[in-house]
Amino acid sequence: MYESLILSIESLQKSKYSKGNRKKLATIQSALKQAQRLFLSKEKTDSKSEPIKLISFRRIEPEEQIPKILEEFVNEFEVGCTSNGLSAKNYSLFSITLLKIIKTLDMDRKRGLLSAHAINILDKLFVKHPVHYNKRAIRDPLGLVFGITELAIDAERNLSKPYEFDITIPRQLAPFMQKYHMEFDNALLQILNEFKKMPKFRLGVSIGKRHEEIIKKFLEHGISELPLEDKIARAKNLLLKIIFEESDTMALEHYNMLKICYSDKELCPHLVKIAKNMERTNKRFANTILDEASNLKVT
């Protein structure tokens, strides 16, 4: 039970077994309390049944206490997730809470493995319970993308190797990526800017190059699953933005977004035709991009 986990941590904090972990446990306790709404309906059901049984940390080594708490939190979420519904809002809060718990650990290989494990947990949950998106919601899906991206970056930093996503997570994030691609001139820039404006959930995160690279991968998959006419319309819009943009910096941002479309084999032949039919300008950078798009390899 969620309440059992909260009370168990409170009991651990007061005991001699929490030595060396008390500050970390306080941070975790705060994160878990903020995640309370994930378990509200289940807690009402449980309160009518068996009494609360505390988790014993007596025989658990201090370095294993936080992984144990993480395991218990995940188990509780998995048990109660179907009754609460798997909205992007719930998944967002779940992923951010995982991240907060893991980030209390010192940076080392063990922390990296836990971050990778957290992504694997989300992966398996997505297979059983796909994300339900509210058509108008932006903040919650954005929080989910942020949580997954940060877990991947944390795994990479502590394992000293790139994290490779399998198809499940990009596929689950595809509807949200498509929404951004269809609604904004530059989905990549928009998502990164919104990341920068987010409160970051008190995690002290700076948005950098690796965030951009991961979001590109998610966008690439989302775009590939759009209807062809939508892909053509957005690619043409990007080329026009590059041609008419006065700022070289902004033109480069649009070019970075356009390059994501280059990997789409269905779109490429149409992109080549569009670029070839566009009139060259007096802007060297724009003409270079048009030439590049005109000469893409079509298979």
Secondary structure as UniProt FT lines:
FT   HELIX           2..14
FT   HELIX           16..18
FT   TURN            19..21
FT   HELIX           22..34
FT   HELIX           36..39
FT   HELIX           40..46
FT   TURN            47..48
FT   TURN            58..59
FT   HELIX           62..84
FT   HELIX           88..102
FT   TURN            103..104
FT   HELIX           109..128
FT   TURN            135..136
FT   HELIX           139..159
FT   HELIX           168..183
FT   HELIX           187..197
FT   HELIX           200..202
FT   HELIX           209..224
FT   HELIX           228..244
FT   HELIX           248..261
FT   TURN            262..263
FT   TURN            265..267
FT   HELIX           268..277
FT   HELIX           284..294
//
